[in-house]
């Protein structure tokens, strides 16, 4: 009886620690870009507030994050919306802006608004066509009746920024990824005549699977800021 009683007390203590955020873990999925430009400050705030919570991050593209969420490898994911999947709870996180940037090699693009049809004739540097960001932009171009064939397709936005910086082409990138180079004068934003589409990031979790207290706290931190 004494042994059973002690086991019950230990279990009660563990449950209380989880409830009080004294232990536990978070398993999330996000791309390298989202982690670098949108999650770092939230992660820092969270681990300072709850130092005993373990945070595991799996880096994948948006479509792959949806897959590993369905397979139970993560508690939630942060992805580019929309996602094509049922049985997900989707919470909007933030809106992001994608822009075209170029170096002074393309200085003739400064101080004018470029129609997308003209821009498509330039050497373009873009994310791979399988990425959610690229798919969304391709759909937008299709609606405008514009067809593009990028000079270079990559899976890393930071590398696209670097290639634009050395004058290899005009890059379609996340605004935050190029901001430091724009401020230093190494790159400039290419103004587009058409209104560029807004892109949204969302937090996805499984509809019928309850989240841990730690995961709920982190999501609350994201959505309340």
C-alpha positions, 0 to 999 in steps of 0.5 A, spaced: 500 500 500 505 504 501 508 503 494 502 504 491 501 511 495 508 513 493 507 512 486 500 516 486 503 522 489 509 522 484 504 522 479 500 527 482 506 531 483 508 530 475 501 532 473 501 539 477 508 540 474 505 540 467 499 544 469 504 549 473 509 549 467 514 547 471 516 541 466 513 539 459 515 540 452 513 543 445 514 540 438 513 545 433 514 545 425 516 551 421 521 553 416 528 556 417 525 562 414 519 563 419 524 561 425 529 566 423 524 572 421 518 571 425 519 566 431 526 568 434 523 573 439 517 569 441 522 563 443 526 567 447 520 570 451 517 563 452 524 560 454 525 566 459 518 565 462 518 558 462 525 555 462 523 548 464 519 547 458 523 543 452 522 546 445 523 542 439 523 545 432 522 540 426 524 544 420 520 543 414 516 546 408 509 548 409 506 542 405 511 537 409 509 540 416 502 539 414 504 531 413 508 530 419 502 534 423 497 528 421 502 523 423 503 526 430 510 528 429 509 535 432 503 538 436 502 544 431 505 547 425 506 554 422 505 555 415 504 559 409 496 559 408 492 556 405 493 549 407 490 544 403 488 539 409 481 537 412 481 536 420 485 542 422 484 548 426 487 554 423 489 560 427 492 566 423 498 568 426 501 574 421 501 577 414 507 578 411 510 582 405 514 579 399 518 584 394 522 584 388 529 586 390 535 588 385 542 591 386 545 597 382 546 592 376 539 593 375 539 601 377 534 602 370 529 599 375 529 605 380 524 610 380 519 607 376 513 602 377 515 595 373 509 592 370 509 584 372 509 583 364 515 587 363 519 584 370 518 577 367 523 578 361 528 579 366 533 574 370 528 572 376 531 569 382 525 565 386 523 560 390 522 553 388 515 552 384 513 546 390 514 551 395 507 554 398 510 561 397 511 560 390 505 556 388 501 562 391 505 567 387 504 563 381 497 563 382 496 570 382 501 571 376 496 566 372 490 570 374 494 576 371 495 573 365 503 573 366 507 567 365 514 567 368 520 562 367 525 564 373 533 564 371 534 560 378 530 557 383 532 555 390 529 553 397 533 558 401 530 565 401 537 568 404 541 565 398 536 568 393 538 575 397 545 574 396 545 572 389 541 578 388 546 582 392 552 580 387 547 582 381 545 575 378 538 577 378 532 580 381 529 576 387 522 575 389 523 574 397 520 576 404 521 583 405 524 582 412 530 577 409 532 583 405 531 589 409 538 590 412 541 590 405 536 595 403 538 599 408 545 599 407 544 601 399 546 594 397 539 592 394 533 596 392 526 594 392 523 594 385 516 597 385 511 593 381 505 597 378 500 591 380 498 591 387 502 585 390 498 579 393 498 579 401 501 572 404 499 570 411 502 565 416 497 561 420 498 556 426 495 549 424 493 543 429 489 537 429 482 538 430 480 532 435 487 532 438 488 536 445 494 540 445 498 540 452 498 546 456 505 548 454 503 548 447 497 552 448 501 557 452 506 558 446 500 559 441 497 564 446 503 568 446 504 568 438 496 570 437 496 575 442 502 579 440 
